[in-house]
Amino acid sequence: MTKSVKSILIEGPIDPEKIKKSIQAHQPKTQIGAHSIFLGQVREDEVGGKKVSAISYSGQVEMINAIAHDIKESLFEKFDITCAHVYHSIGQVAVGEICFFVFVSSGHRQAVFEALPYFVDELKAKLPVFGKEIFEDNTHQWKVNT
C-alpha cells in the first residue's frame, strides 16, 4: 500500500492569501506558543550583464512530494515541534514573487528557532526542484543554488 503524501507544490507564485490562511488556521491551536516562517522570493539577480525577470521551476512531482514528506517526518523526530508546512512553486514565478514558504510551530520559541533553518536547508539541499532563470531578453540558463 502506498502512503498518501500531500503535495507541497503550488503552480506559479505562492499567493500571500495562502500564507495568511496557513497562519490563521493555527490560531485555535492554543498549545502552540511560537511560529517561525521563511519566505523565499525570486531575486532580480544580474548574471553576465543580464537581469533575471523570472524563474521557471520544474521537477518530478511525486519524487519532490515524497522527499519533502520524509524530510518533514525527520523534523518531528529531531525537534519538539507541533506543526510543519512547506510549499514550493512549480512553473514560472516573476521577480519579487514568493516561491518558497516554510512554516514551523511549537509550544516554545527555542524549538522553532532551531527547527526552521534545519528544515529550510534540508529542503534546499535535497528537493529535486530545478530553476531556469529567465532573463529580460527571454534567454535563459539553469540556476545554480547558493
Secondary structure, 3 states (H helix, E strand, C coil): CCCCCCCCEEECCCCHHHHHHHHHCCCCCCCCCEEEEEEEECCCCEECCEEEEEEEEECCHHHHHHHHHHHHHHHHHHCCCCEEEEEEEEEEEECCCEEEEEEEEECCHHHHHHHHHHHHHHHHHHCCCEEEEEECCCCEEECCCC
